[in-house]
Amino acid sequence: MHDDAPSRVRTRTVVLAPGEVHPHVEDEWRGAVVVVDAGRIELCCAAGGSRTFGTGSVLWFTGLNLVRVRNPGRDEAVFRGITRGPP
């Protein structure tokens, strides 16, 4: 079945150079499923803990008390947020 309706999915892609940090703003990722497309990202929370996720990881950034996302690797890191768009 072919659907000619406009896409109801929005994506936002972030590319981080090695060592680069992206400040986390909760509202920018609300309702998004996040996919790591390339490299590795480190999620850093306000309490000081962190976890690293690699290519193919599927994440949720909301409600984790994150303060930043960092590329801990030697290669470029690419992650993408996918949300539903307006009907």
N, C-alpha and C positions, 0 to 999 in steps of 0.2 A: 504494500500500500504506500503510495507516494503522498506526502503532505506538503503542500505549497505554503502553509502558514509560516509566518516569521518564527524564528527560533525563540523558545521560551526559556532558554538557558543563557546565562551571562557568565563570562569568564574574566578573570583578572590574573595576569601572569607577572611574576616578580623574578628578576634575574639578579643573582648576587655574585659578585666577583669573589675569589678566594679571600677569606678573612673579613669580608664586608658584613655589616650589621644593618638590619632593617628593624626600626622601632615597631613594636606591635601596638596597633590601635584596635581595640575589641570591635567597635562598630563597623570597621572596614571588612571584617570577616564573619559577621553574624549571619548564620544560616548557610555558610559555605562549607562544602566538602573540599578539602585541600589535597592535591595530588603532587607528590614530588616527581617531577618529570626527568630531572637529571641531577647528578651530584648528591650531596648530603646537606641537610639543614639541621641546626641545633636549636631547639626550643628552650628558651631561658625564662624561668618564672621568677616572680618577685621574691620568693622565699630563698632564692639562691640555687635551686636545683635546675638541672638541665637534662635533656635527652636528645639523642641524635637519631635521625631517620634518613634512610637512603632512597634511591630511585625506586619507584613503584609503591612507596608508602602512601596510604590514604589516611588522612588525619582530619581532625576537627579542632579549630583554634579557640572556640568560644568556651568561656567558663573555666579556663585553665590558669588564670592569673598570670598570663605571659607578659613579659616586658620587651622582649626582642627575639628576633629570629636571626641566626648567624650562620654563615657558611664556614664550617670548620675545615673544609677540604682544600685540596690544591687545584681543583677544577671548578669551573663555573657551576653554581647551583641554580636550578630553575624549579619554582613551584607555582602551582596554579590553583586559584579558588574558583569553584563552580557553584553557582547559585541559580535558583529559579528566577526568571525575569517576569515582568508584568504579563498578564494574560493577553 
